Amino acid sequence: MSGESNCKVKHRSHHPSKNLHQLEAQEHSNSLSLEMLLRRLRATEANQDDKFAHVLDAVGEFGTFQRRLVVLTFIPNILWAFFISADVFVLTAQKPYCNTSWILAVGPNLTEAEQMNLTLPREPNGSFQTCLMYLPVAWDLDSIIQFGLNHTESCQDGWIYPDTKKRSLVNEFDLVCGKEQNSESMQTMFTAGVLTGSLIFGLMSDKLGRYPTILMSLLGLIIFGFGTAFVNTFHQYLFFRFGVSQALVGYTISSVSLATEWLVAEHRSHAIILEHCFFSVGVMFLTGLANSLPHWRLLFLVGGAPVFPLIFYIWILPESPRWLLMNGKLEEAKQMLCYAAGVNKKTIPLSLLDKLQLPRKKVTKASVLDFYNNRHLRKVTLVMGCVWFTVSYSYFTLCFKLKDFAMNIHFRQVIPGIMEVPARLCCIFLLEQIGRKWSLVVSLFQGTLMCLLILILPPELKSIMVLMVALGEFSLAASVTVFFIYTAELLPTVLRATGLGLVSLAWAAGAISSLVIISQRLTLLPILLCCVSAILALFFCSLLPETQDQPLPDILEHYPLQTRSLPSSPGCCHDPLRAAWPLPAPTLLALLTNPRPGLPFPSGCLSGLGAVHGDALGSLPPMAEGLAGHQLSEDL
């Protein structure tokens, strides 16, 4: 018997590693089950804590009030497209000739063709030179016709544009013969306004509120947008374009924040998608106006006139109740919610409204420095900044690439505008099926693929290259829409507009980089950089969490606490789940799912679990009340 027992012992001793691996595998499986449970508890607690979402459900998810709010954002988005793309149509290339009206003093009956033939030198191919004229002489007309003129000089009395049918900035301010201004330089001034406006209006929206910032942005559109029609010099025009770009980015940031904080679930993404579709409609509206109006000032007068009816936004545009609540204006937030419920013909239960309280803990005053101090916020800002830089750089590069194909200016604007509408509508399907994160990855990947094809295909295949550029713009337009939705949901309410402003800096940096590189006349470098930056952005996107069906973060404390450093306690192991309670995983899992009174909970390591799964433990105190009378602290 003893020999048989010894044999069994020896048999076990031959496979110690096998038993150890089985034990580790079992513990690993139990640890994963425990982690999944904690995540589920954390999500449940987050939904329970988001009392504001329950109040919005009582107000009505997408009633008359929300639909009206979305409609109010449509008109400014149409104007946004109008003002951002107007430079393309008011700075068209024109052929100038020197003004030689001096000869009319001796030949008042000369036609314009005869006047040019006598006073302008010709090129070797027989065409008139554009920036030179014959030096005026004190001869009579017969002598001029008989002997001709020989000495030339640069234009002295301005220029004429006999072949031009429309009035543009070029012939209005004589931007010719050494005074040329290309659209790239004007775009740089516009982008500089975006750089400053994104910071100013982002901070303003978080400090003063969404409502006053939107009103100030609309005021800026009236002054600098409609007022552009009355400028007297080209430098004044550039200044007004600088001002209107600030107003545009300020409205974009504040309106996206307002829609994000009022709407819930899929209605939030649908609203932003529709707003962006109306941006594409605005591009087509601008193209039609530019093609029909003969003067650039009329273009700004007619296109900017719809800004004035927006003055009534003072009386009907609502403030964000989330922003009001986070800034200690509880009563105003309740009044705004009750007003919205009244418009929707709903009633908010008083018991539910009374639960809407100011944060129990003292919320640290948020500032721009939190984008550096908070690890999670810093990661979100850097990653989305990288993505925004990539999308901006790639989109502008593809737009400028279309110029290489000598396409009609109206065709270059209409075709992308038409294609962007279905591109943005496709985002609805993508967001519902694969979420925000992977929708951004898919759309960005498609844009990268188009850039690669443009890099590989020979330039002789003009029609295919144009198709690839159009498809690239199609994909990048979808990326822009998903980006706004995703970024707004990642950022907390207290810093949402500021964060959108910071990532808008990356958009401006991408646009300026594209302008600089395109001006170098390099063939492959712009497209190559498109691909490299897109690959980096795709990699960084994998570092971000999914936000679909998740409650909006309001304060920095709502961010996942696992981004902070883990505290160490005596007697706790390195595994944070083990550090919470030094019990076997099956026992701990059983306690969490089926608590029994009388079982002790070590308190020395509870702080470790709180540091890692603080939000999840919010739902554990009711379950743990009977466990040896141990109460988890409120901080957990």
Rosetta blueprint (number, residue, H / E / L):
1 M L
2 S H
3 G H
4 E H
5 S H
6 N H
7 C H
8 K H
9 V H
10 K H
11 H H
12 R H
13 S H
14 H L
15 H L
16 P H
17 S H
18 K H
19 N H
20 L H
21 H H
22 Q H
23 L H
24 E H
25 A H
26 Q H
27 E H
28 H H
29 S H
30 N H
31 S H
32 L H
33 S H
34 L H
35 E H
36 M H
37 L H
38 L H
39 R H
40 R H
41 L H
42 R H
43 A H
44 T H
45 E H
46 A H
47 N H
48 Q H
49 D H
50 D L
51 K H
52 F H
53 A H
54 H H
55 V H
56 L H
57 D H
58 A H
59 V H
60 G L
61 E L
62 F L
63 G L
64 T H
65 F H
66 Q H
67 R H
68 R H
69 L H
70 V H
71 V H
72 L H
73 T L
74 F H
75 I H
76 P H
77 N H
78 I H
79 L H
80 W H
81 A H
82 F H
83 F H
84 I H
85 S H
86 A L
87 D H
88 V H
89 F H
90 V H
91 L L
92 T L
93 A L
94 Q L
95 K L
96 P L
97 Y E
98 C E
99 N L
100 T L
101 S H
102 W H
103 I H
104 L H
105 A H
106 V L
107 G L
108 P L
109 N L
110 L L
111 T L
112 E H
113 A H
114 E H
115 Q H
116 M H
117 N H
118 L H
119 T H
120 L L
121 P L
122 R E
123 E L
124 P L
125 N L
126 G L
127 S L
128 F E
129 Q L
130 T L
131 C L
132 L E
133 M E
134 Y E
135 L L
136 P L
137 V L
138 A L
139 W L
140 D L
141 L H
142 D H
143 S H
144 I H
145 I H
146 Q H
147 F H
148 G L
149 L L
150 N L
151 H L
152 T E
153 E E
154 S E
155 C L
156 Q L
157 D L
158 G L
159 W E
160 I E
161 Y L
162 P L
163 D L
164 T L
165 K L
166 K L
167 R E
168 S L
169 L H
170 V H
171 N H
172 E H
173 F H
174 D L
175 L L
176 V L
177 C L
178 G L
179 K L
180 E L
181 Q L
182 N L
183 S H
184 E H
185 S H
186 M H
187 Q H
188 T H
189 M H
190 F H
191 T H
192 A H
193 G H
194 V H
195 L H
196 T H
197 G H
198 S H
199 L H
200 I H
201 F H
202 G H
203 L H
204 M H
205 S H
206 D H
207 K H
208 L H
209 G L
210 R H
211 Y H
212 P H
213 T H
214 I H
215 L H
216 M H
217 S H
218 L H
219 L H
220 G H
221 L H
222 I H
223 I H
224 F H
225 G H
226 F H
227 G H
228 T H
229 A H
230 F H
231 V L
232 N L
233 T L
234 F H
235 H H
236 Q H
237 Y H
238 L H
239 F H
240 F H
241 R H
242 F H
243 G H
244 V H
245 S H
246 Q H
247 A H
248 L H
249 V H
250 G H
251 Y H
252 T H
253 I H
254 S H
255 S H
256 V H
257 S H
258 L H
259 A H
260 T H
261 E H
262 W H
263 L L
264 V L
265 A H
266 E H
267 H H
268 R H
269 S H
270 H H
271 A H
272 I H
273 I H
274 L H
275 E H
276 H H
277 C H
278 F H
279 F H
280 S H
281 V H
282 G H
283 V H
284 M H
285 F H
286 L H
287 T H
288 G H
289 L H
290 A H
291 N H
292 S H
293 L L
294 P L
295 H E
296 W H
297 R H
298 L H
299 L H
300 F H
301 L H
302 V H
303 G H
304 G H
305 A H
306 P H
307 V H
308 F H
309 P H
310 L H
311 I H
312 F H
313 Y H
314 I H
315 W H
316 I H
317 L L
318 P L
319 E L
320 S L
321 P H
322 R H
323 W H
324 L H
325 L H
326 M H
327 N L
328 G L
329 K L
330 L H
331 E H
332 E H
333 A H
334 K H
335 Q H
336 M H
337 L H
338 C H
339 Y H
340 A H
341 A H
342 G H
343 V H
344 N L
345 K L
346 K L
347 T L
348 I L
349 P L
350 L H
351 S H
352 L H
353 L H
354 D H
355 K L
356 L L
357 Q L
358 L L
359 P L
360 R L
361 K L
362 K L
363 V L
364 T L
365 K L
366 A L
367 S L
368 V L
369 L L
370 D H
371 F H
372 Y H
373 N H
374 N L
375 R H
376 H H
377 L H
378 R H
379 K H
380 V H
381 T H
382 L H
383 V H
384 M H
385 G H
386 C H
387 V H
388 W H
389 F H
390 T H
391 V H
392 S H
393 Y H
394 S H
395 Y H
396 F H
397 T H
398 L H
399 C H
400 F H
401 K H
402 L H
403 K H
404 D L
405 F L
406 A L
407 M L
408 N L
409 I H
410 H H
411 F H
412 R H
413 Q H
414 V H
415 I H
416 P H
417 G H
418 I H
419 M H
420 E H
421 V H
422 P H
423 A H
424 R H
425 L H
426 C H
427 C H
428 I H
429 F H
430 L H
431 L H
432 E H
433 Q H
434 I H
435 G H
436 R H
437 K H
438 W H
439 S H
440 L H
441 V H
442 V H
443 S H
444 L H
445 F H
446 Q H
447 G H
448 T H
449 L H
450 M H
451 C H
452 L H
453 L H
454 I H
455 L H
456 I H
457 L L
458 P L
459 P L
460 E L
461 L L
462 K H
463 S H
464 I H
465 M H
466 V H
467 L H
468 M H
469 V H
470 A H
471 L H
472 G H
473 E H
474 F H
475 S H
476 L H
477 A H
478 A H
479 S H
480 V H
481 T H
482 V H
483 F H
484 F H
485 I H
486 Y H
487 T H
488 A H
489 E H
490 L H
491 L L
492 P L
493 T H
494 V H
495 L H
496 R H
497 A H
498 T H
499 G H
500 L H
501 G H
502 L H
503 V H
504 S H
505 L H
506 A H
507 W H
508 A H
509 A H
510 G H
511 A H
512 I H
513 S H
514 S H
515 L H
516 V H
517 I H
518 I H
519 S H
520 Q L
521 R L
522 L L
523 T L
524 L L
525 L H
526 P H
527 I H
528 L H
529 L H
530 C H
531 C H
532 V H
533 S H
534 A H
535 I H
536 L H
537 A H
538 L H
539 F H
540 F H
541 C H
542 S L
543 L L
544 L L
545 P L
546 E L
547 T L
548 Q L
549 D L
550 Q L
551 P L
552 L L
553 P L
554 D L
555 I L
556 L H
557 E H
558 H H
559 Y L
560 P L
561 L H
562 Q H
563 T H
564 R L
565 S L
566 L L
567 P L
568 S L
569 S L
570 P L
571 G L
572 C L
573 C L
574 H L
575 D L
576 P H
577 L H
578 R H
579 A H
580 A H
581 W L
582 P L
583 L L
584 P L
585 A H
586 P H
587 T H
588 L H
589 L H
590 A H
591 L H
592 L H
593 T H
594 N L
595 P L
596 R L
597 P L
598 G L
599 L L
600 P L
601 F L
602 P L
603 S L
604 G L
605 C L
606 L H
607 S H
608 G H
609 L H
610 G H
611 A H
612 V H
613 H H
614 G L
615 D L
616 A H
617 L H
618 G H
619 S H
620 L L
621 P H
622 P H
623 M H
624 A H
625 E L
626 G L
627 L L
628 A L
629 G L
630 H L
631 Q L
632 L L
633 S L
634 E L
635 D L
636 L L
